[in-house]
Structures are given as C-alpha cells and as structure tokens.
Amino acid sequence: MMAGTGAIPLAGGTDLMVRHKRQGGLIPRFEKPVLFIGHIEELGLVVSEKSCVSIGPCCTYSSLMNDHRLPEVLRTCIRNIAAPAIRNRGTLGGNICNASPAGDTIPVLSALGASVVLSKVDGKRIMLIDEFITGPGTTVREEAELLTGIIVPQTKFDCSFYRKVGTRRYNSLSKVSIVGLMKVEEERVSDVRVAYGAVAPTVVRSRAIEEEIIGTPINDIRNLIPHICERYSDLITPIDDQRSKKSYRKAVSLKLLRLFFEHCTSKL
C-alpha cells in the first residue's frame, strides 16, 4: 500500500497532526494518503532477549515508561515527555521518524547504541539510529519502507545521567537535553557515552572524544573536565529560536556536561 500510494504511516499522530495542522479548527492537510498503523498488534510489542530488547514502533510512551525491560535512562527520558494525554497516544517510532532535533528519545537511543529495523515487501535492513536520521525532519526511510522495530542493546553502565531543560518541566519542547553513560572497570573508565539533543541539526555525539576518555583513571576525571568541555564546545552549535537563545543553550550544555562527570566521579 505504501509503495503504490506514498502513504504516510501514522500511529499516535502527536507529531504529524501538529506538523500538518490548519488554522480555524479545520482537519490537518496531508499531501499524501494517511495509513493508520497504531492498531497493529505486532508493532506494539516489547521482546526482551539476553543481549538486547526489541521495541515495537507503535509502543506508546505510557506503555514503556514503567517497563523494566528497558534501560532506566530511557524510562527516565520517557517520563519527562509532555503530559499524560500525549504519552498515552505518542509512540516511540513516531518520535524517531519525526526526526526533530529536539526529539526527546533520540539522544538517549543514540547513546545506548540503538538500531532501527526498516521493512518492506522484499526484505529489511537494520542500521544505527545515528545513520537513520540525516537532518531536521529527514531520514533515510524509503517510501515503501516501514519502521518495524527499535533494537536497544542491554549494556550495563555504572553511572547514568539524563537532564532535559525546557520552559516547564513537562509538556514543553527541549531547549537542551543530555544523556551521559559511564562504565568503570578496575578504577578506569572502560566505556563513556555523551549525547546531546536540540543543540545541532542532529544528535551531537563524538566517539572520538569518548575514545580519548576511555582508559582514564576515574580519580583523574575531575581534573580533565575543563578539557573535555572545551572539546565538546566546538560540536555544540545551537540556534536562536522562539524557545531559547543559542548562547543560553550552549552555556547550559557545557554546564550539564560538567554535572555529568561530577556526578559520576562522586558516585563511583
């Protein structure tokens, strides 16, 4: 059906109905037919395996936020999305495919190393979420493809950190969001991941900087925080918009980065 019509898949509609809204209470105007998929049971399942958890794209936020099969940092993120009415309808797959720079779950999924499954009649392909989203509102999904799964590795971390800065605590778009993850073995950093949302066209995550930090004695991290902040500063390129000023966003981003590393060094 999608291949023949270019139909737009819709599950919860909390992003699409806003994107295509019209004034005066008129129904939204979609340039192509809309294909409702929110009722498809197979797309609303969560399957836990030893090394990963597979999440159906039509799973609502409400169904996921207390599901202990998901990493705690992802559940924390979901609890901070919008208000109950939106969480009851909005879906994880919709948040990903909307590909907004301020999409709440996208930085968390990036830091967790999540992949997406794209399916069509003659096969499927799997790719990292960082490869799937190419810019604001754009992805590599082809017209005949449907997002049918989100695969999240079950990696254990010793320290996790999530903060979202908005006009209000709930029911507001992110001005800045950050997720930080760290694992320590034999008193040295064995894994560290930092991902930002709403400060660039796509998620900001630098594997090169992460590799520089890996191997550092945990007791030395505090001394390196100014250097780490300087390294990330060039990557954080927010814009001025109706929600915030770029100078504010950048200052807050670096402050949150410092808080993440301070949190980890005080905990571990």
C-alpha positions in Angstrom: 0.0 0.0 0.0 2.8 2.4 0.8 4.7 1.6 -2.3 1.8 2.3 -4.5 0.5 5.5 -2.8 3.3 7.0 -0.9 1.0 6.9 2.1 2.3 8.4 5.4 2.2 5.9 8.3 0.6 7.3 11.4 0.2 5.7 14.8 -0.3 8.2 17.6 -0.3 11.4 15.5 1.0 13.7 18.2 3.7 15.0 15.9 2.1 14.6 12.5 -1.2 16.1 13.4 0.7 19.2 14.6 3.0 19.3 11.6 0.1 19.3 9.2 -2.4 21.4 11.2 -4.5 24.1 9.7 -6.0 27.2 11.4 -9.6 27.6 12.3 -10.2 24.1 13.6 -10.0 22.5 10.1 -8.7 19.0 9.8 -5.0 18.7 9.1 -4.0 18.8 5.5 -1.7 15.8 4.4 -0.2 16.0 1.0 -0.5 12.2 0.7 -2.9 9.5 2.0 -2.5 8.6 5.6 -2.1 4.9 6.6 -3.1 4.2 10.2 -0.9 1.6 11.8 -1.5 2.2 15.5 -3.8 -0.8 15.9 -1.3 -3.4 14.5 -0.6 -5.7 17.5 2.8 -6.9 16.2 4.1 -3.3 16.1 3.2 -2.7 19.7 5.2 -5.5 21.4 8.3 -5.4 23.5 10.5 -8.5 23.3 13.4 -8.9 25.7 16.4 -11.1 24.8 19.7 -11.7 26.6 21.7 -9.1 24.7 19.0 -6.6 23.6 15.4 -5.5 23.9 13.3 -5.1 20.8 10.7 -2.4 21.0 7.8 -2.1 18.6 7.5 1.4 17.0 3.8 1.7 17.9 4.5 1.2 21.6 3.2 4.3 23.4 5.3 6.2 25.9 2.9 5.3 28.7 3.3 1.6 28.0 7.1 1.9 28.1 7.9 4.3 30.9 7.5 1.7 33.6 8.6 -1.3 31.6 11.6 -2.6 33.5 12.9 -4.5 30.5 14.0 -1.1 29.1 17.2 0.7 30.4 16.4 3.0 33.3 17.8 6.1 31.5 15.3 5.5 28.6 12.4 5.2 31.0 13.5 8.4 32.8 13.6 10.2 29.5 10.1 9.0 28.6 8.7 10.1 32.0 9.8 13.6 31.1 8.0 13.7 27.8 5.0 16.0 27.5 1.9 15.2 29.7 -0.1 12.0 30.3 -2.5 12.7 27.4 0.4 12.9 24.9 2.2 9.9 26.5 -1.0 7.8 26.1 -1.0 8.4 22.3 2.5 9.3 21.2 4.8 6.4 20.1 8.5 5.7 20.2 8.6 5.1 16.5 6.8 8.4 15.8 9.4 10.3 17.9 12.2 8.7 15.9 10.7 9.1 12.4 9.7 12.7 13.1 13.4 13.3 13.4 13.2 16.6 15.3 16.5 17.9 16.7 14.6 18.3 19.9 13.2 14.7 19.8 13.4 13.6 23.4 14.2 9.9 23.0 16.7 10.2 20.1 19.8 11.3 22.1 19.1 8.5 24.6 18.8 5.9 21.9 21.9 7.2 20.3 23.9 6.9 23.5 22.6 3.4 24.1 23.7 2.3 20.6 20.2 1.6 19.4 19.4 0.4 15.9 16.2 0.6 13.8 14.6 -2.0 11.6 13.2 -0.9 8.3 11.0 -3.4 6.5 9.4 -3.6 3.1 7.8 -6.3 1.0 11.0 -7.8 -0.3 13.2 -7.6 2.8 14.5 -5.4 5.6 17.6 -3.6 6.7 19.0 -2.7 10.1 21.0 0.4 10.9 22.1 2.6 13.8 19.7 5.3 14.7 22.5 7.8 14.1 22.6 6.6 10.4 18.8 6.7 10.1 18.3 10.4 10.9 20.1 12.7 8.5 18.8 16.1 9.5 15.8 18.0 10.9 12.8 16.1 9.9 14.7 13.9 7.4 15.6 10.2 7.5 16.8 7.6 5.1 13.5 5.7 5.1 12.3 4.9 1.6 8.7 5.5 0.5 7.9 1.7 0.7 9.6 1.1 4.0 8.1 1.0 7.4 9.9 1.2 10.7 9.1 -2.1 12.4 11.5 -2.3 15.3 13.9 -0.5 17.6 16.7 -2.7 19.0 18.3 -1.5 22.2 21.5 -3.3 23.5 21.3 -4.4 27.1 24.6 -2.9 28.1 25.1 -2.3 31.8 26.5 1.0 33.0 27.7 2.0 36.4 26.5 5.6 36.1 23.7 7.2 34.0 22.7 10.8 33.8 19.8 12.5 32.0 18.6 16.1 32.0 16.1 17.9 29.9 15.9 21.7 30.0 12.6 23.3 28.9 10.3 26.2 29.7 8.4 23.9 32.0 9.4 20.6 33.5 6.6 18.8 31.5 4.7 19.4 28.3 7.4 21.5 26.7 9.9 21.0 23.9 13.6 20.6 24.9 15.8 23.7 24.8 18.7 21.3 25.6 18.8 17.6 26.6 21.8 15.4 27.5 22.4 11.8 28.3 25.6 10.5 29.8 26.6 6.9 30.5 29.7 5.6 32.1 31.2 2.2 33.0 34.3 1.7 35.2 36.5 -1.3 35.5 39.5 -1.6 37.7 39.1 2.1 38.6 39.4 3.2 35.0 36.8 4.4 32.6 36.0 1.4 30.3 33.1 3.0 28.4 31.7 6.5 28.3 29.0 8.0 26.1 27.6 11.5 25.8 24.8 12.6 23.5 23.0 16.0 23.2 19.7 16.9 21.7 18.4 20.3 20.5 21.8 21.8 20.1 22.5 20.9 16.4 20.6 19.6 13.4 21.1 16.1 14.6 22.2 14.4 17.8 25.7 15.5 19.0 27.8 12.5 19.9 31.5 12.2 19.4 33.0 8.8 19.5 36.5 10.3 19.1 36.2 12.3 22.3 34.7 9.2 24.1 37.7 7.1 23.0 40.0 9.8 24.4 38.3 9.5 27.8 38.3 5.7 27.9 41.2 4.3 29.9 41.4 7.4 32.2 41.6 6.6 35.9 38.3 7.6 37.4 40.1 9.7 40.0 41.6 11.9 37.3 38.4 12.7 35.5 37.6 15.8 37.6 40.9 17.4 36.5 40.0 16.7 32.9 36.5 18.3 32.9 37.7 21.7 31.6 39.5 20.0 28.7 36.5 17.7 28.0 34.1 20.7 27.9 36.5 22.6 25.6 36.5 19.6 23.2 32.7 19.4 23.1 32.2 23.2 22.8 33.1 23.2 19.1 30.4 20.5 18.4 27.6 22.3 20.1 26.0 24.6 17.6 22.5 25.6 18.7 20.4 28.3 17.1 18.2 31.2 18.3 14.5 30.3 18.0 11.2 31.0 19.8 12.2 28.7 22.7 15.7 30.0 23.6 18.8 31.8 22.6 21.9 29.9 21.3 24.2 31.5 23.9 22.0 30.2 26.7 21.7 26.7 25.1 25.5 26.5 24.7 26.2 27.6 28.3 23.7 25.2 29.7 25.0 22.3 27.6 28.5 22.7 28.9 27.2 23.1 32.5 25.3 19.8 32.1 28.3 18.1 30.7 30.3 19.2 33.8 27.5 17.9 36.1 27.5 14.5 34.4 31.2 13.9 35.0 31.0 15.3 38.6 28.0 13.1 39.3 29.9 10.0 38.0 33.1 10.8 39.9 31.2 11.3 43.2 29.2 8.1 42.7 31.9 5.7 41.6 
